[in-house]
Amino acid sequence: MSPETFIQQKAAAAILSLYGTEVAETSLQVSVTRKEFDGDYTLVTFPLLKITHSAPDVTGNAIGAYLVAHVPEIAAYNSVKGFLNLSFSPLYWNETLREIAGNEDYGQLPPTGRRIMVEFSSPNTNKPLHLGHIRNNLLGDSVSRILKANGNEVIKATLVNDRGVHICKSMLAWQKLFKGKTPASTGIKGDHLVGDCYVAFDKLYKGEVQALMEAGMPEEEAKRAAPSLREAHEMLVKWEQEDPEVRALWSMMNGWVFEGFAETYQALGISFDKVDRESETYLLGKELVQKGLAEGVFEKQADGSVWCDLTADGLDRKLVLRGDGTSVYITQDLGTAERRFAQYDLQSHVYVVGNEQDYHFQVLKLILKKLGFDWADQIYHLSYGMVELPNGKMKSREGTVVDADDLIEEMYREAKRTSEESGKLADLNEEEREKLYHMIGLGALKYFIIKVDPKKTMLFNPEESIDFNGNTGPFIQYTHARICSILRKASVAFGASDIPASLQPSAKEIRLVKLLGLYPAKVAEAGAALSPAVIANYAYDLAKEFNQYYHDTPILKEADEAVLKYRLELIAVLARTLRSAMDLVGISLPDRM
């Protein structure tokens, strides 16, 4: 039971006893006491004056005195202008710790019966995953974990963009410039080789445009007339016509990319329950277009194209079908959304997509509403800020990206260097050390990205990301390892039953129990906001508070066995909560470090 709920129950009983009036417990306003006042939690008494017919302080003092006299968990009170500040007794904090310690699933909220799909990653098969994809994947995976902890059934989905002219550009460059090279013949990871093709196409294309401009052609005309771009569009037409040679090349190169993606996903600890490919879904939605035409939601132009006029809704006109009958991206999204809600009986669908697509999802929801789908209101766009470098934005065509694989390897090397310099792992075998290096490196990378609120654009500074001090993943990992070391050295057994009601916790111990008590509320807050940053920063606060406690409290030197057992159980619960919280953001914590 949360402190707020506890006070609501006891205060409702006090009001009934003092004034003979029943009040709904949930109607009572309770919050953490402000720092400038004495107390742990505050009951707002202003709304009660119509029941008590007394001044605010008189009402507060009467309820406070009753609670202190009848509720042993409440030790003191003070009433200030309509706010009743209550202080808990050691009994309350000890009962709270015992309750937390006895709940192995602490932080897991009750089942809601809701089924939610979270779509994330959704890469293009013309380049490897880069830093921007890492943020998307880490957000999507963590949000999925958090929503599950909030009692929901969660389906992790991805829609791979494996067709289109951008894919054909890589295919064309491979034909023209790479002379049959393969991942096996070059030793280059498949997605990287295809990404090299994409960069090579852009270089070829720009050279052609420059040549046409030097020959006197205007720039815009030159961009449209460049031979390589024309060939890429011709290849796309052949693909849609299922030309066997084009399809065979497409299948081969996509296969290289999928194998590369699988390696990167495995390194990041990412998996999916449902994988769709655009090549299999791009025709979805055409039936919806016909439905919309019949119902007057859409209108057909003279050239055969179909549009949805959203100007009355403050938006623009949106193309939903080209004049030649081919789909556009939103056509696919309309059809995919309809199929997913029907197939999985979803109560909600979360799209993890960068904020440059805000308008797209605004249009998607509005069109679905116009088509009569009430569940359109249950579509949520987790719009996150872009990842920028100190020298500007990343550009895949120009090859100026921070590659995901390279970044993961760099973090591993830095973790290895730092750990070896510490000299604390000499008694571990090589396999154990290698596992630890990867755990620390990945923890550093994930935490650096997750701790930033999703809505904010973030600046990725490689040097700062591998700083192993302060608000970092390795700091939390080291804190957990330190607690595990203390528990290994303990000479007595301990458990939840070793928390005596009469023991007087120190102020720092009460502070730790307070923080532990906030965990379920933080899980709920993170789920409501779709923000893993809430959990990441809570874990940091918990780790920081423990380290301050550890600095001032020689735990293993405590002579009183009852106090020693209490402290060991306290930090054991803290370690378990750290593991639970960090698991929600996809980070593992080592027992040694």
Residue pairs with C-beta under 8 A, 6 or more apart in sequence:
1 99
2 517
2 520
2 521
3 30
3 40
3 41
3 88
3 96
3 517
4 30
4 31
4 41
5 25
6 73
6 92
7 28
7 30
7 41
7 43
7 86
8 25
8 26
8 28
8 30
9 25
10 67
10 71
10 74
11 25
11 28
11 30
11 43
11 63
11 67
12 22
12 23
12 24
12 25
12 28
14 63
14 66
14 67
14 70
15 21
15 22
15 23
15 48
15 51
15 63
16 22
16 23
17 66
18 52
18 62
18 63
18 66
19 51
19 52
21 51
23 48
23 51
27 47
28 43
28 44
29 43
29 44
29 47
30 41
30 42
30 43
30 44
31 41
31 42
31 44
32 40
32 41
32 42
33 39
33 40
33 41
33 42
33 85
33 86
34 42
37 78
37 80
37 83
37 85
38 76
38 78
38 85
38 87
39 76
39 77
39 78
39 85
39 86
39 87
40 86
40 87
40 88
40 514
41 85
41 86
41 88
42 83
42 84
42 85
42 86
43 60
43 63
43 83
43 84
43 86
44 82
44 83
44 84
45 56
45 59
45 60
45 63
45 79
45 82
45 83
45 84
46 56
46 82
48 59
48 63
49 55
49 56
49 59
52 58
52 59
52 62
54 62
56 79
56 81
56 82
57 79
57 80
57 81
57 82
59 79
60 77
60 79
60 80
60 82
60 83
60 84
61 77
61 79
63 84
64 77
64 78
64 79
64 84
64 86
65 77
67 74
67 77
67 86
68 74
68 75
68 76
68 77
72 89
72 91
73 88
73 89
73 91
73 92
73 95
74 86
74 87
74 88
74 89
74 92
75 87
75 88
75 89
75 90
76 86
76 87
77 84
77 85
77 86
77 87
78 84
78 85
79 85
90 501
90 502
90 503
90 504
90 505
91 501
91 502
93 505
93 509
93 510
93 513
93 514
94 499
94 500
94 501
94 503
94 505
95 501
96 513
96 516
96 517
97 499
97 513
97 516
97 569
97 570
97 573
98 496
98 497
98 499
100 106
100 513
100 516
100 517
100 573
100 577
101 495
101 496
101 499
101 569
101 572
101 573
102 496
106 519
106 520
106 576
106 577
106 580
107 149
107 519
107 520
107 523
107 577
107 580
107 581
108 149
108 151
108 523
109 149
109 150
109 151
109 520
109 523
109 524
109 527
110 151
111 151
112 150
112 151
112 152
114 151
114 152
114 153
114 347
114 348
115 152
115 153
115 154
115 155
115 344
115 345
115 346
115 347
115 348
116 147
116 152
116 153
116 154
116 155
116 346
116 347
116 348
116 349
116 350
117 154
117 155
117 156
117 157
117 274
117 340
117 344
117 346
117 348
117 349
117 350
118 140
118 143
118 144
118 147
118 154
118 155
118 156
118 157
118 350
118 352
119 140
119 157
119 158
119 159
119 349
119 350
119 351
119 352
120 136
120 137
120 139
120 140
120 141
120 143
120 144
120 156
120 157
120 158
120 351
120 352
121 133
121 136
121 137
121 140
121 158
121 270
121 272
121 352
122 136
122 158
122 159
122 160
122 161
122 353
123 129
123 133
123 158
123 160
123 161
123 261
124 161
124 162
124 164
124 166
124 167
125 160
125 161
125 162
125 167
125 191
125 194
125 253
125 254
125 257
125 258
126 166
126 167
126 169
126 170
126 194
126 195
126 197
126 198
126 257
127 170
127 191
127 194
127 195
127 198
127 396
127 401
128 189
128 191
128 192
128 194
128 195
128 257
128 260
128 261
128 264
128 403
128 404
128 405
129 137
129 191
129 261
129 264
129 403
129 404
129 405
130 394
130 396
130 401
130 402
130 403
130 404
131 387
131 394
131 401
131 402
131 403
131 404
131 407
131 460
132 354
132 386
132 387
132 394
132 401
133 404
134 268
134 387
134 404
134 407
134 445
134 449
135 384
135 387
135 449
135 458
136 352
136 353
136 354
136 384
137 265
137 268
137 270
138 268
138 446
138 449
138 450
138 532
138 585
138 586
139 352
139 382
139 384
139 450
139 454
139 532
140 156
140 352
140 382
141 156
141 268
141 269
141 270
141 586
142 450
142 532
142 535
142 584
142 585
142 586
143 350
143 352
143 382
143 530
143 532
144 154
144 156
145 583
145 584
145 585
145 586
146 523
146 526
146 527
146 530
146 532
146 535
146 584
147 154
147 350
147 527
148 154
149 523
149 527
149 584
150 523
150 524
150 527
155 273
155 274
155 344
155 346
156 271
156 272
156 273
156 274
157 272
157 273
157 274
157 275
157 276
157 340
158 272
158 274
158 275
158 276
159 276
159 277
159 278
159 281
159 336
160 258
160 275
160 276
160 277
160 278
161 278
162 254
162 277
162 278
162 279
163 239
163 250
163 277
163 278
163 279
163 282
164 236
164 278
165 232
165 233
165 236
166 198
167 250
167 254
168 232
168 233
168 235
168 236
168 239
169 197
169 198
169 201
169 202
169 205
169 228
169 232
170 194
170 195
170 197
170 198
170 201
170 253
171 197
171 235
171 246
171 249
171 250
171 253
172 201
172 228
172 231
172 232
172 235
173 197
173 198
173 200
173 201
173 204
174 181
174 194
174 197
174 249
174 253
175 249
176 204
176 228
177 197
177 200
177 204
178 193
178 196
178 197
178 200
181 188
181 193
182 193
182 256
183 189
183 190
183 193
183 256
183 259
183 260
186 193
188 196
189 260
189 263
189 405
190 255
190 256
190 257
190 258
190 259
190 260
191 256
191 257
191 259
191 260
191 261
191 264
192 260
192 403
192 405
193 256
194 253
194 256
194 257
194 260
195 396
195 399
197 253
198 396
198 397
199 396
199 397
199 398
199 399
201 228
201 232
202 397
202 398
204 228
205 226
205 228
205 229
208 222
208 226
208 227
208 228
208 229
209 219
209 222
209 223
209 226
212 221
212 222
212 225
212 226
213 219
213 222
217 225
223 229
235 246
238 246
239 246
239 247
239 250
240 326
263 405
264 404
264 405
264 408
265 271
267 405
267 408
267 442
268 404
268 408
268 442
269 442
269 586
276 336
278 332
281 332
281 335
281 336
282 327
282 331
282 332
283 327
283 332
283 335
284 331
284 332
284 334
284 335
284 336
284 338
284 339
285 320
285 327
285 330
285 331
285 332
285 333
285 334
285 335
285 336
285 338
286 321
286 327
286 331
286 335
287 335
288 331
288 334
288 335
288 338
288 371
289 298
289 306
289 320
289 321
289 331
289 334
291 297
291 371
292 298
292 306
292 308
292 320
292 367
292 370
292 371
293 299
293 300
293 306
295 371
295 372
297 308
297 367
297 370
297 371
298 306
298 307
298 308
298 320
299 306
299 307
299 308
299 309
300 306
300 307
301 307
301 323
303 323
304 322
304 323
304 324
304 325
305 319
305 321
305 322
305 323
306 319
306 320
306 321
307 317
307 318
307 319
307 320
308 317
308 318
308 320
308 367
308 370
309 317
310 316
310 317
310 318
310 363
310 366
310 367
311 317
313 366
315 359
315 362
315 363
315 366
318 330
318 363
318 367
319 328
320 328
320 330
320 331
320 334
320 367
321 327
321 328
321 331
322 328
329 360
330 360
330 363
330 364
330 367
333 360
333 364
334 364
334 367
334 368
334 371
337 349
337 364
337 368
337 373
337 379
338 368
338 373
340 346
340 349
341 349
341 373
341 375
346 375
346 378
347 378
348 378
348 379
348 380
349 378
349 379
349 380
350 380
350 381
350 382
350 530
351 361
351 379
351 380
351 381
351 382
352 382
352 384
353 360
353 361
353 381
353 382
353 383
353 384
354 383
354 384
354 385
354 386
355 383
355 384
355 385
355 386
355 455
356 386
357 381
357 383
358 381
358 383
361 379
361 381
361 383
364 379
365 376
365 377
365 379
366 376
368 375
368 376
368 379
369 376
369 377
380 530
382 454
382 530
383 454
383 455
384 454
384 455
385 454
385 455
385 456
385 457
385 458
386 393
386 457
386 458
387 394
387 449
387 457
387 458
387 459
387 460
388 394
388 457
388 458
388 459
388 460
389 402
389 459
389 460
390 459
390 461
394 400
394 401
394 402
395 401
402 460
402 462
407 445
407 462
408 441
408 442
408 445
410 462
410 466
411 441
411 442
411 444
411 445
411 465
411 466
412 437
412 438
412 441
412 442
413 441
414 441
414 444
414 466
415 436
415 437
415 438
415 440
415 441
415 444
415 474
416 437
416 441
418 440
418 468
418 474
419 425
419 433
419 436
419 437
419 440
419 593
424 592
424 593
425 432
425 433
425 436
425 592
425 593
428 436
428 592
436 590
436 592
436 593
439 477
439 588
439 590
440 473
440 474
440 477
440 590
440 593
442 587
442 588
443 473
443 474
443 476
443 477
443 582
443 587
443 588
443 589
444 465
444 466
444 468
444 472
444 473
444 474
445 465
445 473
446 473
446 585
446 586
446 587
447 472
447 473
447 476
447 536
447 585
447 587
448 460
448 464
448 465
448 472
448 473
449 458
449 460
450 532
450 533
450 536
450 585
450 586
451 471
451 533
451 536
451 537
451 540
452 458
452 533
453 531
453 533
454 530
454 531
454 532
454 533
468 474
468 475
469 475
471 537
471 540
473 587
474 593
475 540
475 543
476 539
476 540
476 543
476 578
476 582
476 587
476 589
477 587
477 589
477 590
477 593
478 593
479 543
479 546
479 547
479 578
480 543
480 575
480 578
480 579
480 582
480 589
480 590
480 591
481 589
481 590
481 591
481 592
481 593
482 547
482 550
482 593
483 546
483 571
483 572
483 574
483 575
483 578
484 575
484 591
484 592
485 592
486 555
486 556
486 568
486 571
487 568
487 571
487 572
487 575
489 556
490 556
490 564
490 568
491 556
492 561
492 564
492 565
492 568
494 564
494 565
494 566
494 568
494 569
494 572
495 569
496 569
498 562
498 565
498 566
498 569
499 566
499 569
500 562
500 566
503 562
503 563
503 566
505 513
505 566
506 553
508 545
508 548
508 549
508 552
508 553
509 549
509 567
509 570
511 545
511 549
512 542
512 545
512 546
512 549
512 570
512 574
513 570
515 541
515 542
515 545
516 542
516 573
516 574
516 577
518 538
519 538
519 577
519 580
519 581
522 534
522 535
522 538
522 581
523 535
523 584
525 531
525 534
526 532
526 533
526 534
526 535
526 584
532 584
532 585
535 581
535 584
535 585
536 585
538 581
539 578
539 581
539 582
539 585
542 574
542 577
542 578
542 581
543 578
546 571
546 574
553 567
555 564
555 567
555 568
555 571
556 564
558 564
558 567
578 589
579 589
582 588
582 589
